[in-house]
Structure formats: structure tokens, C-alpha cells
Amino acid sequence: MTEQALMTQGTLTDERVLRAIELVWREAQLLDQAEYEAWNELYTDDGHYIIPIDPQTTDFDNSLNMIYDDRRMRRLRVHRMTEGHAIAALDAARTIRTVSRFSVDEASDEQVTLHAAQVLIAYKRGNHDLWAGEVEYSIRLGATAAEDRILRKIIRLVDSEDVVPAAGFLL
């Protein structure tokens, strides 16, 4: 089989793809449990966590984003959320998220890129907020599943161009 065929052949039964999906689900669980430091460890050192405003953009460096975090910015965000430096973190919403409807863009022995739908419900002070979006994940595969890491996560919120509620949590 050619290298090109190996790179584009991923299906939802492909072991590499299953590993990537399991990492995505582990990330969702850590976020719902507010385990932000463990969440940050799921990313590669060169990984990015991005929430663009323009749902069509692919040029995140030259676009306005709600979040565009590299390693340093993720670490600072986690610090604010865990050390009581953000008011929203002191009275943070409880969240539950569902990540599903996976489709595979690319799968190789080194990396899997997939899309999924995410629905998040946040509950705080008797109110529910709904966050929904299309998420693109690029997962760098390690020698074992325990070594797999998120290289890039892009969350394209369905309402990104409208006023969105403040979030004292990570999407």
C-alpha cells in the first residue's frame, strides 16, 4: 500500500482513529471534572487550542480569535483557573459535554485528524448555557495510546459571530 493510501484510509474502525477518539473523550472528561492541569498535559508542546470568531477562517495567526493558545498561553489560562486569579473560576459553572459524530480527515501512523460535533451544557446559579460547535482535532500518535497528544484543537462555535456568554471554563 502506498504512503498516500495509508494517510487517507482512516475509518472509525481503524485502531489509530479509535485511539484518537478515546483521547478526545478523555479530554472531555477532564474538562467536565475541571482537571485543567491534567487537560493541559494532553497537548503537545507545540500544540494549539483555538476558538476563532470567523467560522470560515483557516489563518488563525492573522484573524481575531476568542482563544488562540499555544503552550505558554494554555499554561497561563490553567494557572488563572486553578489558582483563584479569575473571578469566573471561583464561581465556575459545572459542565457536561458530549463529543460525537466523528469523521476522519486523515489517518497515518503519526497523526490522525478528525472532526466532531460538540455540545456543552454549563450550569451556574440556576441557569443553563448551551455551547455547540464543530471541532477539528489533530492528534499526534505516540508509541502507545498513553503517549498520544493533541496537536491542535479548533472549536468553531455555531454562534461565534454573535454575542456569546462568558465562559469560566474551557470548551
C-alpha positions, 0 to 999 in steps of 0.5 A: 500500500502506498504512503498516500493510501495509508494517510487517507484510509482512516475509518472509525474502525481503524485502531489509530482513529479509535485511539484518537477518539478515546483521547478526545473523550478523555479530554472531555472528561477532564474538562467536565471534572475541571482537571485543567492541569491534567487537560493541559498535559494532553497537548503537545508542546507545540500544540494549539487550542483555538476558538476563532470568531470567523467560522470560515477562517483557516489563518488563525495567526492573522484573524481575531480569535476568542482563544488562540493558545499555544503552550505558554498561553494554555499554561497561563489560562490553567494557572488563572483557573486553578489558582483563584486569579479569575473571578469566573473560576471561583464561581465556575459553572459545572459542565457536561459535554458530549463529543460525537459524530466523528469523521476522519480527515486523515489517518497515518501512523503519526497523526490522525485528524478528525472532526466532531460535533460538540455540545456543552451544557454549563450550569451556574446559579440556576441557569443553563448555557448551551455551547455547540460547535464543530471541532477539528482535532489533530492528534499526534500518535505516540508509541502507545495510546498513553503517549498520544497528544493533541496537536491542535484543537479548533472549536468553531462555535455555531454562534461565534459571530454573535454575542456569546456568554462568558465562559469560566471554563474551557470548551 
